[in-house]
């Protein structure tokens, strides 16, 4: 779904959330507390995921079976890849380092 985010809408600016919901019929899927963490700035994030390849399909590093199981339970196709040389603690990068820009389909008119 092109108008869905995994994240608690309380984590975002309320004006943005209202606009997204009212203008684009945006949906938010709130992750369970056990998959959420608080970063060093106090922002709540999670679950740790990866790169969106297309609507409802993501690529993630191996090693987070709880995240993968939950994402699959909400209908997301999860492609796990071995990329330990790119992710913490071995490296300071993330799975986002595997790509620059992605060519995506344009937003549908309807």
Residue pairs with C-beta under 8 A, 6 or more apart in sequence:
1 27
1 55
1 56
2 55
2 107
2 108
3 20
3 24
3 25
3 26
3 27
4 26
4 27
4 28
4 29
4 55
4 56
5 26
5 27
5 28
5 29
6 28
6 29
6 31
6 47
6 49
6 71
6 74
6 76
7 28
7 29
7 30
7 31
8 28
8 30
8 31
8 36
8 44
9 17
9 28
9 30
11 43
11 44
11 45
17 26
17 28
20 26
29 74
31 46
31 47
31 70
32 70
34 66
35 46
35 47
35 66
35 67
35 70
36 44
36 45
36 46
36 47
37 44
37 45
37 46
37 48
38 44
38 45
39 45
47 64
47 66
47 67
47 70
47 71
48 64
48 67
49 58
49 60
49 67
49 71
50 58
50 59
50 60
50 61
50 95
50 96
51 58
51 59
51 95
51 96
51 98
51 99
51 102
52 58
53 59
53 79
53 102
54 104
54 105
56 75
56 76
56 77
57 76
57 77
57 78
57 79
58 71
58 76
58 77
58 78
58 79
59 79
59 80
59 81
59 95
59 98
60 67
60 68
60 71
60 78
60 79
60 80
60 81
60 95
61 80
61 81
61 82
61 83
61 84
61 86
61 87
61 95
62 80
62 81
62 82
62 83
68 78
68 80
71 78
72 78
81 95
81 98
83 95
83 98
84 90
85 91
86 93
86 94
86 95
86 97
86 98
87 93
87 94
87 95
88 94
